[in-house]
Amino acid sequence: MRLALLSDIHGNIQALDACLAHARAQQVQRFAFLGDLVGYGANPAEVVERVSLLTEEGAIVLKGNHDDMAVRPPATVQTVGDSTATWTHQQLSPVQRLWIDTLPFTQQLDSVLLVHASADGPELWRYVYDQRAAAASLNAANEWPGVRYVFGGHVHLQTLYYRGATDGLMKFTPQPGVAVPVPKHRQWLATVGSVGQPRDGNPQAMYAVLDTERAQLTFHRVLYDHYSAAAAIRRAGLPEFFANRLEEGR
């Protein structure tokens, strides 16, 4: 099976549509959305509608921290992420908010565990930025029988970790479009990047494809009209900072 792994769309319908088209050209057979469908971007309702329709084709959808905030916006704004939660809440229909609220934090698919942040307390939204956090996530994933792969998002970067013969974890940054062998005799953890808000200085959208039959993982970057996505943020009256982020990939 060829499984497309998409995370952190953040209300960016332009980036989502580009990644969906790219993934279909890669002949993917199933989609998995790893959370944060909304937040920051100008088209949360359109993104939720698009993704929810894909569940009719068997797509898996998880809840992210921004999805949770969109259902129950914080009473006071304390972080940058909090600042768009109330606006996003108002853009979503009651049916969409209910649908988001019922999404799971994790999903196991054979030897694959899907999560938005870390498998170590998925509801705590811990970031997997380094080997230590990746090891904690992999250790927690041992509670799911048969899991050899953990895939998540949340950090908006594409990174791959693996555990070999020893307990130590190796980390490397993959090259876009290059298939990486991920044999099952090792444990693997990947952060698949952000569809709608890359933060590595490159505005191209990110996602990954897992080929379970060949045991290969391929990270992709996808060109899309990020200037239109930024313009939509400005038209919506959202903070200029979020538009600048899309244009600069930060």
Sequence and secondary structure as in RCSB ss.txt:
>XXXX:A:sequence
MRLALLSDIHGNIQALDACLAHARAQQVQRFAFLGDLVGYGANPAEVVERVSLLTEEGAIVLKGNHDDMAVRPPA
TVQTVGDSTATWTHQQLSPVQRLWIDTLPFTQQLDSVLLVHASADGPELWRYVYDQRAAAASLNAANEWPGVRYV
FGGHVHLQTLYYRGATDGLMKFTPQPGVAVPVPKHRQWLATVGSVGQPRDGNPQAMYAVLDTERAQLTFHRVLYD
HYSAAAAIRRAGLPEFFANRLEEGR
>XXXX:A:secstr
 EEEEE   TT HHHHHHHHHHHHHTT  EEEE S  SSSSS HHHHHHHHHHHGGGT EE   HHHHHHHS  S
S  STGGGGHHHHHHHS HHHHHHHHT  SEEEETTEEEESS SSSGGG     SHHHHHHHHHHHTTSTT  EE
EE SSSSEEEEEE SSS EEEE   TT EEE  TTSEEEEEE  SS   SS  SEEEEEEETTTTEEEEEEE   
HHHHHHHHHHTT  HHHHHHHHHT 
